Amino acid sequence: MTIDEFKNVDLRVAKIVSAERIEGSEKLLKLSVLAGDTDEVGGVVPRQVVAGIGKMYDPESLVGRSVVIVANLEPRKLMGVESRGMILAAHDQDGNPVVIGVELDVPPGSKIS
């Protein structure tokens, strides 16, 4: 990947406002995040993201956390639920996903460069 291609990746801070398990999946969670999206009159609109982190995280433990997302992926359905982004995670020594968080108070929607 060239630096110009990397510049096209829209990485943003997103605040998780709700999280729930997707019925029929141990792994998938449906998250509602604030990522700087607005409606036609400028009101804040949440974005739905599906993440494969359900084996490591209880949904309630994620609410209020700020994470990093890829915001400009094409929407994709996972188990019939549309996802409009991807939560970034690393893997621990056992191969389990660890969500990449933002520790300081950074506004949702802030671009990461």
DSSP file (Angstrom, degrees, kcal/mol; ACC not computed):
  #  RESIDUE AA STRUCTURE BP1 BP2  ACC     N-H-->O    O-->H-N    N-H-->O    O-->H-N    TCO  KAPPA ALPHA  PHI   PSI    X-CA   Y-CA   Z-CA
    1    1 A M              0   0    0      0, 0.0     2,-0.1     0, 0.0     0, 0.0   0.000 360.0 360.0 360.0 133.8    0.0    0.0    0.0
    2    2 A T     >  -     0   0    0      1,-0.1     4,-2.3     4,-0.0     5,-0.2  -0.430 360.0-109.4 -84.5 165.4    1.3    3.4   -0.9
    3    3 A I  H  > S+     0   0    0      1,-0.2     4,-2.0     2,-0.2     5,-0.1   0.862 121.3  55.1 -62.4 -35.2    1.1    6.4    1.4
    4    4 A D  H  > S+     0   0    0      2,-0.2     4,-0.6     1,-0.2    -1,-0.2   0.889 108.1  48.0 -66.2 -38.0   -1.5    7.9   -0.9
    5    5 A E  H >4 S+     0   0    0      1,-0.2     3,-1.1     2,-0.2     4,-0.3   0.907 110.1  52.5 -66.1 -41.2   -3.6    4.8   -0.6
    6    6 A F  H >< S+     0   0    0     -4,-2.3     3,-1.9     1,-0.3    -2,-0.2   0.871 100.3  62.0 -62.6 -36.5   -3.3    4.9    3.2
    7    7 A K  H 3< S+     0   0    0     -4,-2.0    -1,-0.3     1,-0.3    -2,-0.2   0.738  95.5  62.7 -61.8 -21.7   -4.4    8.5    3.2
    8    8 A N  T << S+     0   0    0     -3,-1.1     2,-0.5    -4,-0.6    -1,-0.3   0.599  79.2  98.8 -79.8 -11.0   -7.7    7.3    1.7
    9    9 A V  S <  S-     0   0    0     -3,-1.9     2,-1.2    -4,-0.3    64,-0.0  -0.684  70.6-144.2 -79.6 122.1   -8.5    5.2    4.8
   10   10 A D        -     0   0    0     -2,-0.5    61,-3.4   101,-0.1     2,-0.5  -0.723  22.6-179.3 -92.6  92.5  -10.9    7.2    7.1
   11   11 A L  E     +A   70   0A   0     -2,-1.2   101,-2.9   101,-0.5     2,-0.3  -0.806  10.4 171.0 -92.7 129.9   -9.8    6.3   10.6
   12   12 A R  E     -AB  69 111A   0     57,-2.2    57,-2.6    -2,-0.5     2,-0.4  -0.949  38.5-110.3-138.0 156.4  -11.9    8.0   13.3
   13   13 A V  E     -A   68   0A   0     97,-2.2    96,-3.5    -2,-0.3     2,-0.4  -0.721  39.6-172.1 -79.2 135.1  -12.5    8.1   17.0
   14   14 A A  E     -A   67   0A   0     53,-2.7    53,-3.1    -2,-0.4     2,-0.5  -0.998  16.9-144.0-133.4 136.7  -16.0    6.6   17.8
   15   15 A K  E     -AC  66  34A   0     19,-2.2    19,-2.6    -2,-0.4     2,-0.5  -0.879  20.1-131.2-100.9 126.4  -17.8    6.5   21.1
   16   16 A I  E     + C   0  33A   0     49,-2.7    48,-3.3    -2,-0.5    17,-0.2  -0.648  29.7 172.1 -78.9 121.7  -19.9    3.4   21.7
   17   17 A V  E     +     0   0A   0     15,-3.1     2,-0.3    -2,-0.5    16,-0.2   0.641  66.8   7.7-105.6 -20.1  -23.4    4.4   22.9
   18   18 A S  E     - C   0  32A   0     14,-1.4    14,-2.5    44,-0.1    -1,-0.3  -0.981  59.5-174.6-156.4 155.1  -25.0    1.0   22.8
   19   19 A A  E     + C   0  31A   0     -2,-0.3     2,-0.3    12,-0.2    12,-0.2  -0.988   8.7 166.4-151.0 139.1  -24.0   -2.6   22.4
   20   20 A E  E     - C   0  30A   0     10,-1.9    10,-3.2    -2,-0.3     2,-0.1  -0.992  36.8-101.5-151.2 155.6  -25.9   -5.9   22.1
   21   21 A R  E     - C   0  29A   0     -2,-0.3     2,-0.6     8,-0.2     8,-0.2  -0.458  33.9-122.6 -74.0 148.7  -25.4   -9.5   21.1
   22   22 A I    >   -     0   0    0      6,-1.8     3,-2.0     3,-0.3     6,-0.2  -0.849  36.1-108.4 -93.3 124.3  -26.6  -10.6   17.7
   23   23 A E  T 3  S+     0   0    0     -2,-0.6     3,-0.1     1,-0.3    -1,-0.0  -0.238 102.4  21.4 -55.4 131.6  -29.0  -13.5   18.1
   24   24 A G  T 3  S+     0   0    0      1,-0.2     2,-0.4     2,-0.0    -1,-0.3   0.447 106.8  93.0  90.9   1.6  -27.4  -16.8   16.9
   25   25 A S    <   -     0   0    0     -3,-2.0    -3,-0.3     3,-0.2    -1,-0.2  -0.991  48.0-171.4-131.9 131.4  -23.8  -15.6   17.2
   26   26 A E  S    S+     0   0    0     -2,-0.4    -1,-0.1     1,-0.1    -3,-0.0   0.754  94.1  42.2 -79.2 -27.3  -21.3  -16.0   20.1
   27   27 A K  S    S+     0   0    0     27,-0.2    27,-3.9    28,-0.1     2,-0.3   0.822  94.8  81.6 -93.7 -36.1  -18.9  -13.7   18.3
   28   28 A L        -     0   0    0     24,-0.2    -6,-1.8    -6,-0.2     2,-0.4  -0.570  48.9-174.4 -89.6 136.6  -20.8  -10.8   16.8
   29   29 A L  E     -CD  21  51A   0     22,-2.5    22,-2.4    -2,-0.3     2,-0.6  -0.967  20.1-138.3-120.6 140.5  -21.9   -7.7   18.6
   30   30 A K  E     -CD  20  50A   0    -10,-3.2   -10,-1.9    -2,-0.4     2,-0.4  -0.894  28.5-171.0 -97.2 119.9  -24.1   -4.9   17.2
   31   31 A L  E     -CD  19  49A   0     18,-3.2    18,-2.6    -2,-0.6     2,-0.5  -0.877  19.9-152.4-114.0 142.8  -22.7   -1.5   18.3
   32   32 A S  E     -CD  18  48A   0    -14,-2.5   -15,-3.1    -2,-0.4   -14,-1.4  -0.976  28.8-179.3-109.3 123.8  -24.2    1.9   17.9
   33   33 A V  E     -CD  16  47A   0     14,-2.9    14,-2.9    -2,-0.5     2,-0.6  -0.908  32.3-132.1-127.4 150.6  -21.4    4.5   17.8
   34   34 A L  E     +C   15   0A   0    -19,-2.6   -19,-2.2    -2,-0.3    75,-0.3  -0.913  36.8 158.5 -96.6 119.6  -21.0    8.2   17.5
   35   35 A A  S    S-     0   0    0     -2,-0.6    -1,-0.1    10,-0.5    74,-0.1   0.033  70.6 -79.8-134.3  26.2  -18.4    8.8   14.8
   36   36 A G  S    S+     0   0    0      1,-0.3     2,-0.2     9,-0.1    -2,-0.1   0.554  81.1 146.6  88.5   7.7  -19.0   12.4   13.6
   37   37 A D        -     0   0    0      8,-0.4     8,-2.5     7,-0.0     2,-0.3  -0.565  23.6-175.5 -79.5 141.8  -22.0   11.5   11.3
   38   38 A T  B     -G   44   0B   0      6,-0.3     6,-0.2    -2,-0.2     2,-0.1  -0.924  20.1-123.6-133.8 159.3  -24.7   14.1   11.0
   39   39 A D    >   -     0   0    0      4,-2.2     3,-1.9    -2,-0.3     6,-0.1  -0.232  50.3 -78.6 -89.4-173.2  -28.1   14.4    9.3
   40   40 A E  T 3  S+     0   0    0      1,-0.3    -1,-0.0     2,-0.1    -2,-0.0   0.678 131.9  46.1 -65.3 -17.9  -29.2   17.0    6.8
   41   41 A V  T 3  S-     0   0    0      2,-0.1    -1,-0.3     0, 0.0     0, 0.0   0.275 123.4 -99.1-107.0  10.7  -29.8   19.6    9.5
   42   42 A G  S <  S+     0   0    0     -3,-1.9     2,-0.2     1,-0.3    -2,-0.1   0.518  72.3 146.9  90.0   4.7  -26.6   18.9   11.4
   43   43 A G        -     0   0    0      1,-0.1    -4,-2.2    -5,-0.0    -1,-0.3  -0.478  56.5-102.5 -74.5 146.9  -27.9   16.7   14.1
   44   44 A V  B     -G   38   0B   0     -6,-0.2    -6,-0.3    -2,-0.2    -1,-0.1  -0.503  39.1-167.0 -71.1 132.5  -25.7   13.9   15.4
   45   45 A V        -     0   0    0     -8,-2.5   -10,-0.5    -2,-0.2    -8,-0.4  -0.983  15.9-128.5-124.5 127.9  -26.6   10.5   14.0
   46   46 A P        -     0   0    0      0, 0.0     2,-0.4     0, 0.0   -12,-0.2  -0.349  18.1-140.1 -71.8 158.5  -25.3    7.2   15.3
   47   47 A R  E     -D   33   0A   0    -14,-2.9   -14,-2.9    -2,-0.0     2,-0.5  -0.936  11.4-129.8-118.2 140.4  -23.7    4.6   13.0
   48   48 A Q  E     +D   32   0A   0     -2,-0.4    36,-2.9   -16,-0.2     2,-0.4  -0.800  28.2 177.5 -94.8 130.1  -24.2    0.9   13.3
   49   49 A V  E     -D   31   0A   0    -18,-2.6   -18,-3.2    -2,-0.5     2,-0.5  -0.998  19.2-148.6-131.8 134.7  -21.1   -1.3   13.3
   50   50 A V  E     -D   30   0A   0     35,-0.4     2,-0.4    -2,-0.4    37,-0.3  -0.898  21.0-172.7-101.9 131.1  -20.9   -5.1   13.7
   51   51 A A  E     -D   29   0A   0    -22,-2.4   -22,-2.5    -2,-0.5     2,-1.2  -0.971  29.0-137.2-129.6 140.2  -17.8   -6.4   15.5
   52   52 A G  S    S+     0   0    0     -2,-0.4   -24,-0.2   -24,-0.2     3,-0.1  -0.358  76.6 101.8 -89.1  54.9  -16.5   -9.9   16.0
   53   53 A I    >>  +     0   0    0     -2,-1.2     4,-1.7   -26,-0.2     3,-1.1   0.213  37.6 112.0-120.8  12.0  -15.5   -9.3   19.6
   54   54 A G  T 34 S+     0   0    0    -27,-3.9   -27,-0.2    -3,-0.4   -26,-0.1   0.698  71.6  59.3 -67.1 -21.6  -18.4  -10.9   21.5
   55   55 A K  T 34 S+     0   0    0    -28,-0.3    -1,-0.3     1,-0.2   -28,-0.1   0.776 116.1  34.0 -76.0 -24.6  -16.3  -13.8   22.9
   56   56 A M  T <4 S+     0   0    0     -3,-1.1     2,-0.4   -29,-0.2    -2,-0.2   0.669 117.1  51.5-102.2 -20.8  -14.0  -11.4   24.7
   57   57 A Y     <  -     0   0    0     -4,-1.7    -1,-0.1    41,-0.0    -4,-0.0  -0.959  66.0-139.0-128.0 134.8  -16.3   -8.5   25.7
   58   58 A D    >>  -     0   0    0     -2,-0.4     3,-1.1     1,-0.1     4,-0.6  -0.733  31.4-125.2 -78.0 136.9  -19.7   -8.2   27.4
   59   59 A P  H >> S+     0   0    0      0, 0.0     3,-1.6     0, 0.0     4,-0.8   0.888 108.2  57.0 -52.9 -42.6  -21.7   -5.7   25.5
   60   60 A E  H 34 S+     0   0    0      1,-0.3     3,-0.4     2,-0.2   -40,-0.0   0.810  98.6  61.1 -60.9 -30.1  -22.3   -3.6   28.6
   61   61 A S  H <4 S+     0   0    0     -3,-1.1    -1,-0.3     1,-0.2    -4,-0.0   0.665 101.6  53.9 -72.3 -15.2  -18.6   -3.2   29.3
   62   62 A L  H X< S+     0   0    0     -3,-1.6     3,-2.2    -4,-0.6   -46,-0.3   0.725  78.8 107.9 -90.9 -23.9  -18.2   -1.4   25.9
   63   63 A V  T 3< S+     0   0    0     -4,-0.8   -46,-0.2    -3,-0.4     3,-0.1  -0.342  87.1  18.1 -62.3 129.0  -20.8    1.3   26.4
   64   64 A G  T 3  S+     0   0    0    -48,-3.3    -1,-0.3     1,-0.3     2,-0.2   0.243  95.4 126.2  95.0 -11.8  -19.1    4.7   26.9
   65   65 A R    <   -     0   0    0     -3,-2.2   -49,-2.7   -49,-0.1     2,-0.5  -0.532  55.7-135.7 -80.8 145.8  -15.7    3.6   25.5
   66   66 A S  E     +A   15   0A   0     36,-0.4    36,-2.1   -51,-0.2   -51,-0.2  -0.890  33.3 170.4 -99.6 130.6  -14.0    5.5   22.7
   67   67 A V  E     -AE  14 101A   0    -53,-3.1   -53,-2.7    -2,-0.5     2,-0.5  -0.717  34.6-103.6-130.2 176.4  -12.5    3.2   20.0
   68   68 A V  E     -A   13   0A   0     32,-1.3    20,-2.9    20,-0.3     2,-0.3  -0.918  38.6-177.7-108.2 132.0  -10.9    3.6   16.6
   69   69 A I  E     -AF  12  87A   0    -57,-2.6   -57,-2.2    -2,-0.5     2,-0.7  -0.899  33.5-126.0-124.7 156.8  -13.0    2.7   13.5
   70   70 A V  E     -AF  11  86A   0     16,-2.3    16,-1.3    -2,-0.3     3,-0.4  -0.929  32.9-176.3 -93.2 115.9  -12.5    2.5    9.8
   71   71 A A        +     0   0    0    -61,-3.4   -60,-0.1    -2,-0.7    -1,-0.1   0.607  64.5  60.9 -96.3 -13.4  -15.4    4.7    8.7
   72   72 A N        +     0   0    0    -62,-0.4     2,-0.2     2,-0.0    -1,-0.2   0.025  68.7 122.4-111.5  30.9  -15.3    4.5    4.9
   73   73 A L  S    S-     0   0    0     -3,-0.4     3,-0.1   -63,-0.1   -64,-0.0  -0.595  72.9 -99.6 -79.9 150.8  -15.8    0.8    4.2
   74   74 A E        -     0   0    0     -2,-0.2    11,-0.2     1,-0.1    -1,-0.1  -0.465  50.6 -93.8 -65.0 142.4  -18.7   -0.1    2.0
   75   75 A P        -     0   0    0      0, 0.0     2,-0.3     0, 0.0     9,-0.2  -0.271  49.6-172.5 -57.0 144.8  -21.7   -1.3    4.2
   76   76 A R  E     -H   83   0C   0      7,-2.0     7,-3.0     9,-0.1     2,-0.5  -0.998  20.1-129.2-143.0 142.5  -21.8   -5.0    4.6
   77   77 A K  E     -H   82   0C   0     -2,-0.3     2,-0.5     5,-0.2     5,-0.2  -0.806  19.1-173.3 -95.8 132.6  -24.3   -7.4    6.2
   78   78 A L  E >  S-H   81   0C   0      3,-2.6     3,-1.8    -2,-0.5    -2,-0.0  -0.988  79.5 -16.2-123.4 118.4  -23.2   -9.9    8.8
   79   79 A M  T 3  S-     0   0    0     -2,-0.5    -1,-0.1     1,-0.3     3,-0.1   0.858 131.0 -53.4  51.9  38.2  -25.8  -12.4    9.9
   80   80 A G  T 3  S+     0   0    0      1,-0.2     2,-0.5     0, 0.0    -1,-0.3   0.474 116.0 114.5  81.8   2.6  -28.4  -10.1    8.3
   81   81 A V  E <   -H   78   0C   0     -3,-1.8    -3,-2.6   -59,-0.0    -1,-0.2  -0.926  65.2-126.9-111.2 125.5  -27.3   -7.0   10.2
   82   82 A E  E     -H   77   0C   0     -2,-0.5     2,-0.4    -5,-0.2    -5,-0.2  -0.481  20.5-161.2 -73.7 136.1  -25.7   -4.1    8.3
   83   83 A S  E     -H   76   0C   0     -7,-3.0    -7,-2.0    -2,-0.2   -34,-0.3  -0.967  11.0-170.3-117.2 133.7  -22.4   -2.8    9.4
   84   84 A R        -     0   0    0    -36,-2.9     2,-0.3    -2,-0.4   -35,-0.1  -0.351  68.2  -3.5-117.9  49.8  -21.1    0.6    8.4
   85   85 A G  S    S-     0   0    0    -11,-0.2   -35,-0.4    -9,-0.1     2,-0.4  -0.908  71.0-100.1 154.9-179.1  -17.5    0.4    9.6
   86   86 A M  E     -F   70   0A   0    -16,-1.3   -16,-2.3    -2,-0.3     2,-0.4  -0.992  20.7-135.8-139.5 128.7  -15.0   -1.7   11.4
   87   87 A I  E     -F   69   0A   0     -2,-0.4     2,-0.3   -37,-0.3   -18,-0.2  -0.680  29.7-127.1 -77.9 131.8  -13.7   -1.5   15.0
   88   88 A L        +     0   0    0    -20,-2.9    12,-2.4    -2,-0.4   -20,-0.3  -0.631  36.1 168.5 -84.0 140.4   -9.9   -1.8   15.1
   89   89 A A  E     -I   99   0D   0     -2,-0.3    10,-0.2    10,-0.3     2,-0.2  -0.988  25.1-145.4-146.5 151.9   -8.5   -4.5   17.4
   90   90 A A  E     -I   98   0D   0      8,-2.6     8,-3.1    -2,-0.3     2,-0.4  -0.550  27.6-116.8-101.6 176.5   -5.1   -6.1   18.1
   91   91 A H  E     -I   97   0D   0      6,-0.2    -2,-0.0    -2,-0.2     5,-0.0  -0.971  20.6-137.6-120.1 135.2   -4.8   -9.8   19.1
   92   92 A D    >   -     0   0    0      4,-2.5     3,-2.3    -2,-0.4     6,-0.0  -0.112  44.3 -80.8 -77.3-176.7   -3.3  -10.9   22.4
   93   93 A Q  T 3  S+     0   0    0      1,-0.3    -1,-0.1     2,-0.1    -2,-0.0   0.704 132.8  51.2 -62.0 -20.0   -0.9  -13.8   22.9
   94   94 A D  T 3  S-     0   0    0      2,-0.1    -1,-0.3     0, 0.0    -2,-0.0   0.373 121.2-105.7 -96.6   3.4   -3.8  -16.2   22.7
   95   95 A G  S <  S+     0   0    0     -3,-2.3    -2,-0.1     1,-0.3     0, 0.0   0.581  72.6 142.8  85.4   9.9   -5.2  -14.7   19.5
   96   96 A N        -     0   0    0      1,-0.1    -4,-2.5   -41,-0.0    -1,-0.3  -0.625  55.8-107.2 -84.8 142.0   -8.1  -13.0   21.2
   97   97 A P  E     -I   91   0D   0      0, 0.0     2,-0.5     0, 0.0    -6,-0.2  -0.459  29.2-166.8 -71.2 137.8   -9.2   -9.6   19.9
   98   98 A V  E     -I   90   0D   0     -8,-3.1    -8,-2.6    -2,-0.2   -41,-0.0  -0.977  24.0-125.4-124.5 114.3   -8.4   -6.5   22.1
   99   99 A V  E     -I   89   0D   0     -2,-0.5     2,-0.7   -10,-0.2   -10,-0.3  -0.313  19.0-124.2 -62.9 136.0  -10.2   -3.4   21.0
  100  100 A I        -     0   0    0    -12,-2.4   -32,-1.3   -32,-0.2   -12,-0.2  -0.742  38.9-169.7 -82.9 116.7   -7.9   -0.4   20.3
  101  101 A G  B     -E   67   0A   0     -2,-0.7     2,-0.5   -34,-0.2   -34,-0.3  -0.563  25.2-126.0-106.7 169.1   -9.2    2.4   22.6
  102  102 A V        -     0   0    0    -36,-2.1   -36,-0.4    -2,-0.2     4,-0.1  -0.975  19.0-169.9-115.6 117.7   -8.6    6.1   23.0
  103  103 A E        +     0   0    0     -2,-0.5    -1,-0.1     2,-0.1     2,-0.1   0.848  63.1  66.3 -80.9 -36.1   -7.6    7.0   26.5
  104  104 A L  S    S-     0   0    0      1,-0.1     2,-1.5   -38,-0.0    -2,-0.0  -0.387 100.8 -89.5 -86.1 166.0   -7.8   10.8   26.4
  105  105 A D        +     0   0    0     -2,-0.1    -1,-0.1     2,-0.0    -2,-0.1  -0.595  59.9 162.8 -79.0  91.7  -10.9   12.9   25.9
  106  106 A V        -     0   0    0     -2,-1.5     3,-0.1    -4,-0.1    -4,-0.1  -0.946  42.0-110.0-112.6 129.9  -11.0   13.1   22.1
  107  107 A P    >   -     0   0    0      0, 0.0     3,-1.9     0, 0.0   -94,-0.3  -0.269  38.6 -99.7 -60.9 140.4  -14.4   14.1   20.5
  108  108 A P  T 3  S+     0   0    0      0, 0.0   -73,-0.2     0, 0.0   -94,-0.2  -0.326 110.4  33.1 -56.1 139.5  -16.2   11.4   18.5
  109  109 A G  T 3  S+     0   0    0    -96,-3.5   -95,-0.1   -75,-0.3   -74,-0.1   0.286  79.7 147.6  93.9  -9.7  -15.6   11.8   14.8
  110  110 A S    <   -     0   0    0     -3,-1.9   -97,-2.2   -97,-0.1    -1,-0.3  -0.390  49.2-122.7 -60.3 132.0  -12.0   13.1   15.3
  111  111 A K  B     -B   12   0A   0    -99,-0.2     2,-0.5    -3,-0.1   -99,-0.2  -0.525  16.2-140.0 -78.3 143.1   -9.9   11.9   12.3
  112  112 A I              0   0    0   -101,-2.9  -101,-0.5    -2,-0.2    -1,-0.0  -0.901 360.0 360.0-104.3 128.7   -6.8    9.9   13.0
  113  113 A S              0   0    0     -2,-0.5    -1,-0.1  -103,-0.1  -101,-0.0   0.357 360.0 360.0-132.8 360.0   -3.8   10.8   10.9
